[in-house]
């Protein structure tokens, strides 16, 4: 089993297009594990519970989480379908980071960070993670986000179960391009 390929397949189903797999997410993004496995196997994407456990445990970004009783699964964040992850608003660190590619840099400096097709902008606690994220689609660019100042000015941050910080948008006045 290829963990990256399986993670991408599950991301599509649990974050973006559950209907393509024939599953229904509840309001909080959860789906029954047995229903997910049956749907995957019915579409010739062979996946066992053991393999699913491995993908959840070994995914470098901890994209997925099981419910406390292990009977349900959901994506930790990054949904384009309507879900309420139930994440509480909390004070962010003074500085967070956002990774993107060099092609987006000029627009970001003018417009700030927007969620695009997602519900929120995703921010990292460290430069290396942001650089890795930004490098997925070209040469990476990392922005410093003055999250503490944003929070002081009334912006609301939440942190997903896998440590990604979420905010609806980041105006350009809170961005800095590292030297």
Residue pairs with C-beta under 8 A, 6 or more apart in sequence:
1 47
1 51
1 54
1 55
3 54
3 55
3 58
3 59
6 47
6 51
6 55
7 55
7 59
7 63
7 64
9 40
9 45
10 36
10 55
10 63
10 64
10 75
11 63
11 75
11 78
12 20
12 21
13 20
13 21
13 23
13 36
13 39
13 40
14 25
14 29
14 31
14 36
14 64
14 73
14 74
14 75
15 75
15 78
15 79
15 80
15 81
16 79
16 80
16 81
17 81
18 24
18 25
18 31
18 81
21 36
21 39
21 40
21 43
22 39
22 42
22 43
23 31
23 35
23 36
23 39
24 31
25 31
25 74
25 81
25 83
27 83
27 84
28 74
28 83
28 84
28 85
28 86
29 74
29 75
29 79
29 83
29 84
29 85
30 67
30 72
30 73
30 74
31 72
31 73
31 74
32 71
32 72
33 49
33 52
33 66
33 70
33 71
33 72
33 73
34 71
36 52
36 73
37 47
37 48
37 49
37 52
40 46
40 47
41 47
52 73
55 64
56 64
56 65
56 66
56 73
61 162
61 164
62 76
62 161
62 162
62 163
63 75
63 76
63 78
63 162
64 73
64 74
64 75
64 76
65 73
65 74
65 76
65 161
65 162
66 72
66 73
67 73
67 74
74 83
74 85
76 85
76 160
76 161
76 162
76 164
77 85
77 120
77 122
77 160
77 162
77 164
77 166
78 118
78 122
79 85
79 118
79 119
80 117
80 118
80 119
85 158
85 160
87 158
87 159
87 160
87 166
88 158
89 156
89 157
89 158
90 157
90 158
90 159
91 148
91 151
91 157
92 123
92 147
92 148
92 150
92 151
92 157
92 159
92 165
92 167
93 125
93 147
93 148
94 146
94 147
94 148
95 144
95 145
95 146
95 147
95 148
96 123
96 124
96 125
96 144
96 145
96 147
96 165
97 123
97 124
97 125
97 126
97 127
97 129
97 130
97 142
97 143
97 144
97 145
98 113
98 121
98 122
98 123
98 124
98 130
98 134
98 142
98 143
98 145
98 170
98 175
99 124
99 129
99 130
99 131
99 132
99 133
99 134
99 135
99 140
99 141
99 142
99 143
100 108
100 133
100 134
100 140
100 141
100 143
101 134
101 135
101 136
101 137
101 138
101 139
101 140
101 141
102 138
102 139
102 140
102 141
103 138
104 141
105 141
105 177
108 143
108 172
108 175
109 172
109 175
109 177
110 172
111 172
112 169
112 170
112 171
112 172
112 173
112 174
112 175
113 121
113 143
113 145
113 169
113 170
113 175
114 121
114 169
115 121
115 168
115 169
119 166
119 168
120 158
120 166
120 167
120 168
121 166
121 167
121 168
121 169
121 170
122 133
122 164
122 165
122 166
123 130
123 145
123 147
123 164
123 165
123 166
123 167
123 170
124 130
124 133
124 164
124 165
125 163
125 165
127 142
127 178
130 140
130 142
130 143
131 140
131 142
132 140
133 140
134 140
134 141
134 142
141 177
142 178
143 175
143 176
143 177
143 178
144 175
144 176
144 177
144 178
145 170
145 174
145 175
146 174
146 175
146 176
147 157
147 165
147 167
147 174
149 174
150 157
150 167
150 170
150 174
151 157
155 167
155 168
156 167
156 168
157 165
157 166
157 167
158 165
158 166
158 167
159 165
159 166
160 166
